[in-house]
C-alpha cells in the first residue's frame, strides 16, 4: 500500500501521522519536547531533543498504522517558526545567556527581541510592506539582531541559522534547502522576486549576512511540493526506522500545514476554485491561533502578515492573521484561578476534562437566560495578555478584565472562562473584518486544533464572527497538511492543489445563530474595541 508520513513539531510536542492517499489517518503518536524559560520573555528548546521526539513518534505511529518502511512513499515536515543555531559540524550552538549549547532554539513565542523589532519598524523599510507593515519579535530578523548584539560568541560560531521546519528537512536529508514558506513568512525573503533584500539587512545591523551572500540563512529557497535531494539520508533513515532515499518534501510552518489540510475540502460536493478560496479562512488553533487566507492578487492588510507569494498554496498570495495567545490564554485563566486545584480534582474524579466541567456549569448558569452567551453581559476580557499579533501588531499590549466581583467560586471561574473564549472569538472577528475590508470576502471558517474539540469554543466563534464554521473530517489537519507535502514529493500527485483535493474532507458544520445573539455580540464587539481604546488612554495618562 502507499502511505505518507506527516511530522508536526508544535510548541510542546512532536507528532507523527501516517495517512493513505485519501487523507485517512492510519496511525499517529506524539512525544513531549522540553521547554526552558530561563527568564521573562525567553523561551528555548533543543534541536537534538526535538529530533529525538520526531524519531520516537514516527516509530510508534508506524506500529499503530501497521505499515512497513517500504509502504512509506513520502514524508513531509512542519514546525513552529522557531530559530535554530548550528555550528560548522552541525552541532548545537547556545542561544542562552548561560552558554548551554543544548539550548539552541529560540522558540517562536520568545519575546526577547522586542527592542530590536521596534528599532527595525522605525526604519520604514520596504520589505515591511510584506509583513503587514510591522515586523514582530516572533519573526527571525529581530531575533538574529538580538543574538548579534547580545551573544557575539553565538553569532561567530553559528554556521547555519535555520527556521525549525527547515532544520528538520536538513537533519533528514543533509541538504541545506530553505522553504519558500518559512523564508517569506518569517525572514523577509521576497518570494515574488526570488531574492533577499541586502539593503534591508545592512540598514538594520545585519549587513554581515548580506556580505556573506546570505549563506548562513539560505541561498537555495524552494517552493512546497518539491522533493529535496535524494530523500532520506542513511543516518536519518536509520534513526526514523525508514528506508534511505524515501522522498522528503520541502517543509512548511505548522499553521500553514493546517491550511493545506483544510482549505481544499469540497462543500456541497463542489471543490473550491481560486475565487472560492478567497471566501475561506483556515483557523488553526493551539497555544496561539493562526488565520490563513489566500488570494489571486496581492492583498495588503494593515497589521496582518503578508501578502506572501506562494507561501502556502503554490501560486496564490497568503495573508496570515494570528493571536499570540488563544489556547494558552484560556488555560492561563483557568489554571491561575483560585479554584483551579479543586476543578482539576473534580475532573480527575469524574474522568473528564476541566473544560467539560466548566461547560456543564455554564449550561446551568444559562438556564434562566435568553441564550447561553448572555450570562457575560457584564463581564468582558481584552485578550492581549501576550500582546497582539494582528491586526493591532503590538506585542507590548496587555490584557484587561472588566466586571469582576468579590468572589472566586467555580461559577465565577466558569463565567470568566466563557468571557475569555468570547474575547478570543472577537479577536478572530476583528481579523476577519480587517481582511474583508482589504478585499477578501470571507464567510466560511475551516477550523482545526484543540479548540475545535470544545463545543462552546465553536459556538462562540460561529456566533461572534457570523461565519459558518466547517470542521475537517480528519481533525488532525496540521499532520495531514504535512503528509500532503510528502504525497506530492513522492510523485503520486502532480501538485499540492491536486493532493489537497484528494485528501481534504469536510466534516461537521456549525452555522452562526443570528438574531438577538448577533445583536448581543455586535454590542460586545463594541465593548471589545472600546477596551483597547481605554487601555491605550491609560497608557497615555501614565506616560
Order of alpha helices (4+ residues) and beta strands (2+ residues): beta-beta-beta-beta-alpha-beta-beta-beta-alpha-alpha-alpha-beta-alpha-beta-alpha-alpha-alpha-beta-alpha-beta-alpha-alpha-beta-beta-beta-beta-alpha-alpha-alpha-beta-beta-alpha-beta-alpha-beta-alpha-alpha-beta-alpha
